[in-house]
Amino acid sequence: MLAQAATGEEPRTTIVGADGASHGTWVAVFQEANHDPELVICSSTDDLFLEMARRSAVLAVLDVPIGLPASGLRECDGLARRLLGPARSTVFLVPPRPVIGADSQRQATKLWRDLDGRGCPAQTFGLFKRIREVDHKLGGARSARVLEGHPELVFHLLAGCTPLASKHSPHGVGQRVELVASAMGGVRGWLASHPGLRLDVLDACACLVTARRVRDGQAQSLPAPPIPRDPLGLPMAIWY
């Protein structure tokens, strides 16, 4: 089980930022107090949470939706899209909890339309399995230890709130490499060692930046406190 964590945590802690990669894997960056960050590839969501427990991580920021509304849309997603402007498409609109249980995109679209009149895009449906896995891991007091982040909000912040090129373009990747490298060491070596995971490594690093900011009491949330919670008590907020 993870140790207790909260915003403004003492720096003598192990923190982690993680991004979901292909085939159910996670790219995670762990940092212990007074140590350099370490890249870890986790084979599954179970593996990620076991690794966090093994390292006594007290604070984790994951690039995955946490907190699902009973109906309607989450306020945090709309706020993040407005803040990112040209990059707003990187923020997916998270469907209500009943929709997440769908076994197919067709079923998800029917459920969502019945609730709110919306369809379910393929990209959004592709996140369902990972959302369900993380959702299953959370609940009660543990929700305070695992927060939702969004890498593009971090890049936006590190870039002085100026628009960046698409992360799918060579220029956009280069911009994000420079931003992350200015915030922590080891990044270029990780990218060279894992060329197929470049975007995932960068996103995990961005989540670690958020974890640092939360630990140090410097992070911001969308929406600002008081943070709304879903019917199960999970917070519905994006931190950066």
C-alpha positions as CSV (number, residue, x, y, z in Angstrom):
1,M,0.0,0.0,0.0
2,L,1.2,3.5,-0.8
3,A,2.3,5.7,2.0
4,Q,0.3,8.8,2.9
5,A,0.7,11.8,0.6
6,A,-0.9,15.2,0.1
7,T,-0.3,18.5,-1.6
8,G,2.7,20.3,0.0
9,E,4.3,16.9,1.0
10,E,7.7,17.0,2.7
11,P,10.5,16.6,0.2
12,R,11.8,13.4,1.8
13,T,9.6,11.3,-0.4
14,T,9.5,9.1,-3.4
15,I,7.3,10.6,-6.2
16,V,6.4,9.3,-9.6
17,G,5.0,10.5,-12.9
18,A,3.6,7.9,-15.3
19,D,2.1,7.8,-18.8
20,G,0.3,4.9,-20.4
21,A,2.0,3.4,-23.4
22,S,0.9,0.8,-25.9
23,H,-0.2,-2.8,-25.1
24,G,-1.1,-1.9,-21.5
25,T,2.4,-0.9,-20.5
26,W,3.3,2.2,-18.5
27,V,6.3,4.5,-18.7
28,A,7.1,5.7,-15.2
29,V,9.7,8.1,-13.8
30,F,10.5,7.6,-10.1
31,Q,12.4,10.1,-8.0
32,E,13.6,9.5,-4.5
33,A,14.6,12.5,-2.3
34,N,18.1,13.8,-3.2
35,H,18.4,11.2,-6.0
36,D,18.3,11.6,-9.8
37,P,15.0,10.4,-11.5
38,E,14.9,6.8,-12.7
39,L,13.0,5.5,-15.7
40,V,11.0,2.3,-15.2
41,I,8.9,0.4,-17.8
42,C,6.0,-1.3,-16.2
43,S,4.3,-4.1,-18.0
44,S,0.8,-3.4,-16.7
45,T,-1.3,-1.3,-14.4
46,D,-0.9,-3.9,-11.7
47,D,2.9,-3.8,-12.2
48,L,2.9,0.0,-11.9
49,F,1.0,0.0,-8.6
50,L,3.2,-2.8,-7.2
51,E,6.3,-0.9,-8.2
52,M,5.0,2.3,-6.5
53,A,4.3,0.3,-3.3
54,R,7.7,-1.5,-3.5
55,R,9.4,1.9,-3.6
56,S,7.1,3.4,-0.9
57,A,6.0,6.1,-3.4
58,V,3.9,8.6,-1.6
59,L,2.7,10.7,-4.5
60,A,1.9,9.7,-8.1
61,V,0.7,11.7,-11.0
62,L,-0.7,9.7,-13.8
63,D,-1.8,10.7,-17.3
64,V,-5.1,9.0,-17.1
65,P,-8.6,10.3,-16.2
66,I,-9.4,9.8,-12.5
67,G,-12.9,10.5,-11.2
68,L,-15.9,9.8,-13.5
69,P,-19.2,11.7,-13.4
70,A,-22.6,10.1,-13.1
71,S,-23.7,12.1,-16.2
72,G,-22.6,15.1,-18.2
73,L,-18.9,16.2,-18.6
74,R,-16.2,16.9,-16.1
75,E,-15.5,20.6,-15.5
76,C,-11.7,19.9,-15.5
77,D,-11.7,18.7,-19.1
78,G,-13.5,21.8,-20.4
79,L,-11.1,24.1,-18.4
80,A,-8.0,22.3,-19.7
81,R,-9.2,22.5,-23.3
82,R,-9.8,26.2,-23.0
83,L,-6.4,26.8,-21.4
84,L,-4.6,24.8,-24.1
85,G,-6.3,26.6,-27.0
86,P,-4.8,25.2,-30.2
87,A,-3.8,22.0,-28.4
88,R,-7.2,21.5,-26.9
89,S,-7.8,18.3,-28.9
90,T,-5.2,16.5,-26.7
91,V,-7.7,16.6,-23.9
92,F,-10.3,13.9,-24.4
93,L,-13.8,14.4,-22.9
94,V,-14.3,11.8,-20.3
95,P,-17.6,10.0,-20.5
96,P,-19.9,9.2,-17.5
97,R,-19.1,6.2,-15.3
98,P,-21.9,4.0,-16.8
99,V,-20.3,4.4,-20.3
100,I,-16.8,3.3,-19.2
101,G,-18.1,-0.3,-18.7
102,A,-18.9,-0.7,-22.4
103,D,-17.3,-3.6,-24.2
104,S,-17.3,-2.0,-27.6
105,Q,-17.3,1.5,-29.1
106,R,-20.7,0.8,-30.5
107,Q,-22.1,0.0,-27.1
108,A,-20.3,3.0,-25.6
109,T,-21.8,5.3,-28.2
110,K,-25.3,4.0,-27.4
111,L,-24.9,4.3,-23.7
112,W,-23.4,7.8,-24.0
113,R,-26.1,9.0,-26.4
114,D,-28.8,7.6,-24.1
115,L,-27.3,9.6,-21.2
116,D,-26.2,12.9,-22.8
117,G,-26.7,12.6,-26.5
118,R,-23.0,12.2,-27.3
119,G,-21.2,9.6,-29.3
120,C,-18.0,7.9,-28.3
121,P,-14.9,8.5,-30.5
122,A,-12.6,5.6,-31.2
123,Q,-9.7,7.4,-29.4
124,T,-11.7,7.9,-26.3
125,F,-12.9,4.3,-26.3
126,G,-9.3,3.2,-26.6
127,L,-8.7,4.6,-23.1
128,F,-11.5,2.7,-21.4
129,K,-9.5,-0.3,-20.4
130,R,-6.8,1.7,-18.7
131,I,-9.3,4.0,-17.1
132,R,-11.1,1.0,-15.6
133,E,-7.8,-0.5,-14.4
134,V,-6.8,2.7,-12.5
135,D,-10.3,3.3,-11.3
136,H,-10.3,-0.2,-9.8
137,K,-7.1,0.6,-7.9
138,L,-8.4,3.8,-6.4
139,G,-11.1,4.5,-3.8
140,G,-11.4,5.8,-0.3
141,A,-8.3,7.3,1.2
142,R,-6.0,6.0,-1.6
143,S,-7.4,8.6,-4.0
144,A,-5.4,11.3,-2.3
145,R,-2.2,9.6,-3.2
146,V,-2.7,9.3,-6.9
147,L,-3.6,12.4,-8.9
148,E,-4.5,13.0,-12.5
149,G,-2.1,15.1,-14.6
150,H,-2.0,16.1,-18.3
151,P,1.4,16.5,-20.0
152,E,0.4,19.2,-22.4
153,L,-0.6,21.4,-19.5
154,V,2.9,21.0,-18.1
155,F,4.6,21.7,-21.5
156,H,2.3,24.8,-21.8
157,L,3.5,26.0,-18.4
158,L,7.2,25.3,-19.0
159,A,6.9,27.1,-22.4
160,G,5.7,30.3,-20.6
161,C,2.1,29.6,-21.8
162,T,3.1,30.0,-25.4
163,P,1.7,27.5,-28.0
164,L,3.9,24.6,-29.1
165,A,4.0,22.7,-32.4
166,S,2.2,19.4,-32.5
167,K,3.8,16.7,-30.4
168,H,3.5,14.5,-33.5
169,S,5.8,16.8,-35.5
170,P,9.7,16.6,-35.3
171,H,9.7,20.3,-34.2
172,G,7.1,19.7,-31.5
173,V,9.0,16.7,-30.2
174,G,12.2,18.8,-30.1
175,Q,10.5,21.6,-28.2
176,R,9.2,19.2,-25.6
177,V,12.6,17.5,-25.3
178,E,14.2,20.9,-24.5
179,L,11.5,21.8,-22.0
180,V,11.8,18.5,-20.1
181,A,15.6,18.4,-20.3
182,S,15.7,21.9,-18.6
183,A,13.6,20.4,-15.7
184,M,15.5,17.2,-15.1
185,G,18.6,15.2,-16.2
186,G,18.8,11.9,-17.9
187,V,16.0,12.5,-20.4
188,R,18.1,12.5,-23.5
189,G,19.7,9.2,-22.5
190,W,16.3,7.6,-21.9
191,L,15.0,8.8,-25.3
192,A,18.1,7.3,-27.0
193,S,17.5,4.0,-25.2
194,H,13.8,3.9,-25.9
195,P,13.2,5.5,-29.4
196,G,9.9,3.8,-29.7
197,L,8.6,5.4,-26.5
198,R,9.7,9.0,-27.1
199,L,6.3,10.6,-26.5
200,D,5.6,8.3,-23.6
201,V,8.9,9.1,-21.9
202,L,8.3,12.9,-22.4
203,D,4.8,12.6,-21.0
204,A,5.9,10.6,-18.0
205,C,8.6,13.3,-17.3
206,A,6.0,16.0,-17.5
207,C,3.9,14.1,-15.0
208,L,6.9,13.9,-12.7
209,V,7.3,17.7,-13.0
210,T,3.7,18.0,-11.8
211,A,4.4,15.6,-8.9
212,R,7.3,17.8,-7.8
213,R,5.1,20.8,-8.0
214,V,2.4,19.1,-5.9
215,R,5.0,17.9,-3.4
216,D,6.4,21.5,-3.1
217,G,2.9,23.1,-2.8
218,Q,3.3,24.9,-6.1
219,A,0.9,23.0,-8.3
220,Q,-2.4,24.3,-9.7
221,S,-5.5,22.3,-10.3
222,L,-8.3,22.5,-12.8
223,P,-10.8,23.4,-11.3
224,A,-9.3,25.2,-8.4
225,P,-10.3,24.0,-4.9
226,P,-12.8,23.0,-3.7
227,I,-12.4,20.1,-6.1
228,P,-15.6,18.2,-7.1
229,R,-15.8,14.5,-6.5
230,D,-17.5,11.8,-8.4
231,P,-20.2,9.5,-6.9
232,L,-17.5,7.2,-5.5
233,G,-15.6,10.1,-3.8
234,L,-12.8,10.3,-6.3
235,P,-11.5,13.8,-7.2
236,M,-12.3,15.1,-10.7
237,A,-9.4,17.5,-11.2
238,I,-6.3,17.8,-13.5
239,W,-3.1,18.9,-11.8
240,Y,-0.2,20.7,-13.4
